[in-house]
C-alpha cells in the first residue's frame, strides 16, 4: 500500500502528532492530589487518554477508588489549560512528515480534545499551518466523539474525497474503531502512548502500523 493512493490523511492529535502524555498526566494528578488522593503513574494515565477529558477524569478517580466531585471535569480542564505546552512537543519527525504529505494530499485533524485547546497546541507548536481551520475537529464540536465515525466522514466529504481514498492515522483502540466504523483505512502509530496494550491480534489485513512518523511516507 502506498501513501500516494490517499488524497486525504486525517491525524489524531495526542499520541500521534504530539507527545502530550506528561502534561495530561500532571494535570490529572494535580486534581487527584487536590482531592486527597495519591498520584497515578504517568504511563498508566497515558493509557486512559483517547476518549475525551470526561472519561479520563472518571477513569483516574475510579483507579484511585475515590468519589469524583461534581466539578472534577471543570477543575481538570482549568488545570490542564494552564499547562498545555509545558512539556508537550511534536513527535520527532512530525513537522517534516507534514511538510512532505502536504504536497501529496489534504491534511486534517480529528481529536476528542476540546477544540480550543487543540488550536492553541497546534499554533504553539507551529503545526497549525498544515491544516485548514475547517479541517480540525475537536471533541466538543458538532460531531459525536470518536469512535463515532461522523467526524471522519465529514472531513472526507468536505475535502471531496471518497472514504476509500482517505487514511486515518492514530495510536489507540479508539482510533482503530473509528476508522473501522467509517470504512476508512487506518494506520496505527506504535510510538504513541495510546498504543500500549493494543490488541494486535485484532488487526485486519488492510490495517497498517508504523514505528516512527517518517514511516508513513513509505508505508
Secondary structure as a PSIPRED ss2 file (coil, helix, strand):
# PSIPRED VFORMAT (PSIPRED V4.0)

   1 X C   1.000  0.000  0.000
   2 X C   1.000  0.000  0.000
   3 X H   0.000  1.000  0.000
   4 X H   0.000  1.000  0.000
   5 X H   0.000  1.000  0.000
   6 X C   1.000  0.000  0.000
   7 X C   1.000  0.000  0.000
   8 X E   0.000  0.000  1.000
   9 X E   0.000  0.000  1.000
  10 X E   0.000  0.000  1.000
  11 X E   0.000  0.000  1.000
  12 X C   1.000  0.000  0.000
  13 X C   1.000  0.000  0.000
  14 X E   0.000  0.000  1.000
  15 X C   1.000  0.000  0.000
  16 X C   1.000  0.000  0.000
  17 X C   1.000  0.000  0.000
  18 X E   0.000  0.000  1.000
  19 X E   0.000  0.000  1.000
  20 X C   1.000  0.000  0.000
  21 X H   0.000  1.000  0.000
  22 X H   0.000  1.000  0.000
  23 X H   0.000  1.000  0.000
  24 X H   0.000  1.000  0.000
  25 X H   0.000  1.000  0.000
  26 X H   0.000  1.000  0.000
  27 X H   0.000  1.000  0.000
  28 X H   0.000  1.000  0.000
  29 X H   0.000  1.000  0.000
  30 X H   0.000  1.000  0.000
  31 X H   0.000  1.000  0.000
  32 X H   0.000  1.000  0.000
  33 X H   0.000  1.000  0.000
  34 X H   0.000  1.000  0.000
  35 X C   1.000  0.000  0.000
  36 X C   1.000  0.000  0.000
  37 X C   1.000  0.000  0.000
  38 X C   1.000  0.000  0.000
  39 X C   1.000  0.000  0.000
  40 X C   1.000  0.000  0.000
  41 X C   1.000  0.000  0.000
  42 X H   0.000  1.000  0.000
  43 X H   0.000  1.000  0.000
  44 X H   0.000  1.000  0.000
  45 X H   0.000  1.000  0.000
  46 X H   0.000  1.000  0.000
  47 X C   1.000  0.000  0.000
  48 X C   1.000  0.000  0.000
  49 X C   1.000  0.000  0.000
  50 X C   1.000  0.000  0.000
  51 X C   1.000  0.000  0.000
  52 X C   1.000  0.000  0.000
  53 X H   0.000  1.000  0.000
  54 X H   0.000  1.000  0.000
  55 X H   0.000  1.000  0.000
  56 X H   0.000  1.000  0.000
  57 X H   0.000  1.000  0.000
  58 X H   0.000  1.000  0.000
  59 X H   0.000  1.000  0.000
  60 X H   0.000  1.000  0.000
  61 X H   0.000  1.000  0.000
  62 X H   0.000  1.000  0.000
  63 X H   0.000  1.000  0.000
  64 X H   0.000  1.000  0.000
  65 X C   1.000  0.000  0.000
  66 X C   1.000  0.000  0.000
  67 X C   1.000  0.000  0.000
  68 X C   1.000  0.000  0.000
  69 X C   1.000  0.000  0.000
  70 X C   1.000  0.000  0.000
  71 X C   1.000  0.000  0.000
  72 X H   0.000  1.000  0.000
  73 X H   0.000  1.000  0.000
  74 X H   0.000  1.000  0.000
  75 X H   0.000  1.000  0.000
  76 X H   0.000  1.000  0.000
  77 X H   0.000  1.000  0.000
  78 X H   0.000  1.000  0.000
  79 X H   0.000  1.000  0.000
  80 X H   0.000  1.000  0.000
  81 X H   0.000  1.000  0.000
  82 X C   1.000  0.000  0.000
  83 X C   1.000  0.000  0.000
  84 X C   1.000  0.000  0.000
  85 X C   1.000  0.000  0.000
  86 X C   1.000  0.000  0.000
  87 X C   1.000  0.000  0.000
  88 X C   1.000  0.000  0.000
  89 X E   0.000  0.000  1.000
  90 X E   0.000  0.000  1.000
  91 X C   1.000  0.000  0.000
  92 X C   1.000  0.000  0.000
  93 X C   1.000  0.000  0.000
  94 X H   0.000  1.000  0.000
  95 X H   0.000  1.000  0.000
  96 X H   0.000  1.000  0.000
  97 X H   0.000  1.000  0.000
  98 X H   0.000  1.000  0.000
  99 X H   0.000  1.000  0.000
 100 X H   0.000  1.000  0.000
 101 X H   0.000  1.000  0.000
 102 X C   1.000  0.000  0.000
 103 X C   1.000  0.000  0.000
 104 X C   1.000  0.000  0.000
 105 X C   1.000  0.000  0.000
 106 X E   0.000  0.000  1.000
 107 X E   0.000  0.000  1.000
 108 X E   0.000  0.000  1.000
 109 X E   0.000  0.000  1.000
 110 X E   0.000  0.000  1.000
 111 X C   1.000  0.000  0.000
 112 X C   1.000  0.000  0.000
 113 X C   1.000  0.000  0.000
 114 X C   1.000  0.000  0.000
 115 X H   0.000  1.000  0.000
 116 X H   0.000  1.000  0.000
 117 X H   0.000  1.000  0.000
 118 X H   0.000  1.000  0.000
 119 X H   0.000  1.000  0.000
 120 X H   0.000  1.000  0.000
 121 X H   0.000  1.000  0.000
 122 X H   0.000  1.000  0.000
 123 X H   0.000  1.000  0.000
 124 X H   0.000  1.000  0.000
 125 X C   1.000  0.000  0.000
 126 X C   1.000  0.000  0.000
 127 X C   1.000  0.000  0.000
 128 X H   0.000  1.000  0.000
 129 X H   0.000  1.000  0.000
 130 X H   0.000  1.000  0.000
 131 X C   1.000  0.000  0.000
 132 X C   1.000  0.000  0.000
 133 X H   0.000  1.000  0.000
 134 X H   0.000  1.000  0.000
 135 X H   0.000  1.000  0.000
 136 X E   0.000  0.000  1.000
 137 X E   0.000  0.000  1.000
 138 X C   1.000  0.000  0.000
 139 X C   1.000  0.000  0.000
 140 X C   1.000  0.000  0.000
 141 X C   1.000  0.000  0.000
 142 X C   1.000  0.000  0.000
 143 X C   1.000  0.000  0.000
 144 X C   1.000  0.000  0.000
 145 X C   1.000  0.000  0.000
 146 X C   1.000  0.000  0.000
 147 X C   1.000  0.000  0.000
 148 X C   1.000  0.000  0.000
 149 X C   1.000  0.000  0.000
 150 X H   0.000  1.000  0.000
 151 X H   0.000  1.000  0.000
 152 X H   0.000  1.000  0.000
 153 X H   0.000  1.000  0.000
 154 X H   0.000  1.000  0.000
 155 X H   0.000  1.000  0.000
 156 X H   0.000  1.000  0.000
 157 X H   0.000  1.000  0.000
 158 X H   0.000  1.000  0.000
 159 X C   1.000  0.000  0.000
 160 X C   1.000  0.000  0.000
 161 X C   1.000  0.000  0.000
 162 X C   1.000  0.000  0.000
 163 X H   0.000  1.000  0.000
 164 X H   0.000  1.000  0.000
 165 X H   0.000  1.000  0.000
 166 X E   0.000  0.000  1.000
 167 X E   0.000  0.000  1.000
 168 X E   0.000  0.000  1.000
 169 X E   0.000  0.000  1.000
 170 X E   0.000  0.000  1.000
 171 X C   1.000  0.000  0.000
 172 X C   1.000  0.000  0.000
 173 X H   0.000  1.000  0.000
 174 X H   0.000  1.000  0.000
 175 X H   0.000  1.000  0.000
 176 X H   0.000  1.000  0.000
 177 X H   0.000  1.000  0.000
 178 X H   0.000  1.000  0.000
 179 X H   0.000  1.000  0.000
 180 X H   0.000  1.000  0.000
 181 X H   0.000  1.000  0.000
 182 X H   0.000  1.000  0.000
 183 X C   1.000  0.000  0.000
 184 X C   1.000  0.000  0.000
 185 X E   0.000  0.000  1.000
 186 X E   0.000  0.000  1.000
 187 X E   0.000  0.000  1.000
 188 X E   0.000  0.000  1.000
 189 X E   0.000  0.000  1.000
 190 X C   1.000  0.000  0.000
 191 X C   1.000  0.000  0.000
 192 X C   1.000  0.000  0.000
 193 X H   0.000  1.000  0.000
 194 X H   0.000  1.000  0.000
 195 X H   0.000  1.000  0.000
 196 X C   1.000  0.000  0.000
 197 X C   1.000  0.000  0.000
 198 X C   1.000  0.000  0.000
 199 X C   1.000  0.000  0.000
 200 X H   0.000  1.000  0.000
 201 X H   0.000  1.000  0.000
 202 X H   0.000  1.000  0.000
 203 X C   1.000  0.000  0.000
 204 X C   1.000  0.000  0.000
 205 X C   1.000  0.000  0.000
 206 X C   1.000  0.000  0.000
 207 X C   1.000  0.000  0.000
 208 X E   0.000  0.000  1.000
 209 X E   0.000  0.000  1.000
 210 X E   0.000  0.000  1.000
 211 X C   1.000  0.000  0.000
 212 X C   1.000  0.000  0.000
 213 X H   0.000  1.000  0.000
 214 X H   0.000  1.000  0.000
 215 X H   0.000  1.000  0.000
 216 X H   0.000  1.000  0.000
 217 X H   0.000  1.000  0.000
 218 X H   0.000  1.000  0.000
 219 X C   1.000  0.000  0.000
